[in-house]
Amino acid sequence: MSRDNLRHMNQREAVIEAMRANGGFATLGHLYNEAIKIPGVKWATKTPFSSINRIVQDSKYFFRIRPGLWALLEAKDNLPGDLMEKPKPESDHTFYQGLLVELGNLRKQQTFVPKQDRGKIFLGKPLGALVTVDDIYPFTYDEIVRRAAAVDVIWFNERNFPSEFIEIENTTDMHSAFLKFVLFGAFYSTFRVVAPAARKGEFDSKLSHPSFATVAKRTKFASYKVVTDLHTQASQAIALEQAWAAM
């Protein structure tokens, strides 16, 4: 066996070990942080992320559950139930809710989801295990705080004020999300709708209504793919920072 083949085997084994340690599955972001920490593996480059991307696409060992989320073939029959079921609108909602919480944490934001969502399962764990804010901060009048507590994801800054209000609209009407954003318009926050890319035209059309003029410039659209890519890139940045600190 050539040296190149041996090195490739070592890299693949590192990815497999990282997945096994995580229950047989992992996001690319998780692999970026964990696979490169496994001792005894020589990576071909100083930034092995492209190698990990290539390795997980080897169908003899891995399969894709959804964009950015991969699993071991050997673990296919033992994965958490929420990962094995065919994705449904409600599971899509929870998956992207979890990614947005993790993304906020990676960006050093404080993260909040509604209490009724805390028990929903994201990658085998309840969403409540990921958030850093248990009780929503009383950042303004009680009635507005009560309405804010129903927003899918909120990121809070270091002053405990909301920096982003995020609503995930898989199939539901975006009109209700825009109405919420108008209610919070007095705060220096970004308002974001996360939805399938195919709904961007609907987003633009409905947001152009005069009723939403006060928040239109601060209301942004992010597709599911963008959220997945941002989560992966943020994890990659953390891994690079850790590698730099270890030099």
C-alpha positions in Angstrom: 0.0 0.0 0.0 1.4 3.4 -1.0 2.0 6.1 1.6 -0.7 8.2 0.0 -3.3 5.4 0.4 -2.2 4.9 4.0 -2.6 8.5 4.8 -6.1 8.6 3.2 -7.1 5.6 5.3 -5.9 7.4 8.4 -8.0 10.4 7.5 -11.1 8.3 6.9 -10.6 6.4 10.1 -10.5 9.8 12.0 -13.8 10.8 10.5 -15.3 7.5 11.3 -14.1 7.6 14.9 -15.4 11.2 15.3 -18.8 10.0 14.0 -18.9 7.0 16.2 -18.1 9.1 19.3 -21.1 11.3 18.4 -23.5 8.4 18.0 -22.8 7.5 14.4 -23.7 10.8 12.8 -22.4 14.4 12.7 -22.7 17.8 11.0 -19.8 18.9 8.9 -19.2 21.6 11.5 -18.8 18.9 14.3 -16.4 16.9 12.1 -14.3 20.0 11.4 -13.8 20.4 15.1 -13.5 16.8 16.3 -11.9 14.7 13.5 -8.8 16.8 13.3 -8.2 16.4 17.1 -7.8 12.6 16.8 -4.2 11.7 17.4 -2.0 9.8 15.0 -3.6 11.2 11.9 -1.6 13.1 9.3 -3.7 15.4 7.2 -2.5 16.4 3.7 -2.9 20.1 4.2 -2.9 22.6 7.1 -6.7 23.0 6.5 -8.1 19.5 6.2 -11.7 20.6 5.8 -11.8 19.9 2.0 -10.5 16.4 2.8 -13.3 15.8 5.3 -15.9 17.0 2.7 -14.5 14.5 0.2 -14.3 11.6 2.7 -17.9 11.8 3.9 -19.1 11.4 0.3 -17.6 7.9 0.1 -20.8 5.9 -0.1 -19.1 2.7 1.0 -18.9 4.2 4.6 -21.2 7.2 4.8 -24.5 8.5 3.7 -26.1 12.0 3.8 -29.2 12.5 6.0 -29.7 16.0 4.8 -27.5 18.9 3.6 -24.5 19.3 6.0 -25.5 16.2 8.1 -23.8 12.8 7.5 -23.9 9.4 9.1 -22.1 6.0 9.1 -23.6 3.2 7.1 -22.7 0.9 9.9 -24.9 2.9 12.3 -27.9 3.3 9.9 -30.2 1.1 12.0 -29.2 2.6 15.3 -29.6 6.3 14.7 -32.0 8.5 16.8 -35.5 8.2 15.5 -35.7 11.9 14.4 -32.8 11.3 12.0 -34.1 8.1 10.5 -37.6 9.4 9.7 -38.2 10.9 6.3 -38.0 14.7 6.9 -41.3 16.3 7.6 -42.2 20.1 7.8 -42.1 19.9 11.6 -38.7 18.1 11.7 -37.3 20.6 9.2 -38.4 23.4 11.5 -36.6 21.8 14.5 -33.5 21.0 12.6 -32.9 24.5 11.4 -34.0 25.9 14.8 -31.1 23.8 16.3 -28.6 24.9 13.6 -29.5 28.6 14.3 -29.1 28.1 18.0 -25.7 26.5 17.5 -24.7 29.2 15.0 -25.7 31.9 17.5 -23.6 30.2 20.2 -20.6 30.0 17.8 -21.0 33.7 17.1 -20.9 34.3 20.9 -24.5 35.4 21.0 -26.9 34.4 23.8 -29.6 32.1 22.4 -33.2 31.6 23.2 -36.1 29.4 21.9 -39.7 29.2 23.2 -40.2 27.0 26.2 -42.7 24.9 24.3 -39.9 24.0 21.9 -37.3 23.0 24.4 -38.2 19.3 24.4 -38.0 19.0 20.6 -35.1 16.8 19.5 -32.3 18.1 17.4 -29.6 15.6 16.5 -30.6 13.3 19.3 -30.7 16.0 22.0 -33.4 18.4 23.2 -33.2 22.0 22.0 -33.2 23.1 25.6 -29.8 21.6 26.1 -28.4 24.0 23.5 -29.8 27.4 24.5 -27.9 29.7 26.8 -30.9 31.8 27.9 -33.5 29.9 29.9 -36.0 32.7 30.8 -36.3 35.5 28.2 -34.7 38.8 29.3 -37.3 41.5 30.4 -35.9 43.9 27.8 -39.0 46.0 27.5 -42.7 46.1 28.4 -44.2 42.8 29.6 -46.6 42.4 26.7 -43.9 42.8 24.1 -41.6 40.4 26.0 -44.5 37.9 26.1 -44.9 38.1 22.4 -41.1 37.8 21.8 -41.0 34.6 23.9 -42.9 32.9 21.0 -40.3 33.8 18.3 -38.6 30.7 17.0 -35.0 31.8 17.8 -33.7 35.0 19.4 -30.1 36.0 19.6 -29.2 38.4 22.5 -26.1 40.6 22.7 -23.8 41.1 25.7 -26.2 43.8 27.0 -29.1 41.3 27.0 -30.9 43.1 24.2 -32.2 41.2 21.1 -29.8 41.4 18.2 -31.8 39.1 15.9 -35.3 37.8 15.8 -35.5 34.7 13.6 -38.6 33.0 12.3 -38.5 29.7 10.5 -41.2 29.5 7.8 -41.2 26.1 6.2 -44.7 26.1 5.0 -46.6 28.6 7.1 -47.6 32.1 6.0 -44.8 34.7 6.4 -47.4 37.4 7.1 -47.5 36.5 10.7 -43.7 36.7 11.0 -43.7 40.2 9.5 -46.4 41.3 11.9 -44.2 40.2 14.8 -41.3 42.1 13.4 -43.3 45.3 13.2 -44.1 44.9 16.9 -40.4 44.7 17.7 -39.4 47.5 15.3 -38.4 50.0 18.0 -35.3 47.8 18.9 -32.0 47.9 17.0 -32.4 44.4 15.8 -32.2 42.4 12.6 -35.3 40.5 11.6 -34.8 37.3 9.6 -37.0 34.8 7.9 -35.4 31.3 7.3 -37.2 29.3 4.7 -36.7 27.1 1.6 -35.0 29.0 -1.2 -38.2 28.6 -3.4 -40.1 30.9 -1.0 -37.8 34.0 -1.7 -40.2 35.4 -4.2 -43.1 35.1 -1.8 -40.9 36.8 0.9 -40.1 39.8 -1.4 -43.7 40.2 -2.5 -45.3 40.2 0.9 -42.6 42.3 2.6 -43.2 45.0 0.0 -46.7 45.7 1.5 -46.8 49.2 3.1 -47.8 47.7 6.4 -44.2 46.5 6.8 -42.4 49.6 5.6 -40.9 50.4 9.0 -39.0 47.1 9.2 -38.5 46.2 5.6 -34.9 47.3 5.3 -34.0 45.3 8.4 -35.9 42.2 7.4 -33.7 39.6 5.7 -34.2 36.3 4.0 -32.0 33.2 4.5 -32.5 30.0 2.7 -31.9 26.6 4.4 -28.8 26.1 2.4 -27.4 29.5 3.6 -28.0 28.5 7.2 -26.3 25.1 6.7 -23.3 26.8 5.0 -23.0 29.5 7.7 -23.1 26.9 10.4 -20.3 24.9 8.7 -18.2 28.0 8.1 -18.6 29.2 11.6 -17.5 25.8 12.9 -14.5 25.8 10.5 -13.5 29.3 11.8 -13.5 28.0 15.4 -11.4 24.9 14.4 -8.9 27.2 12.7 -8.7 29.5 15.8 -8.1 26.5 18.0 -5.4 25.2 15.7 -3.7 28.6 15.7 -3.8 28.8 19.5 -2.2 25.3 19.7 0.8 26.3 17.5 
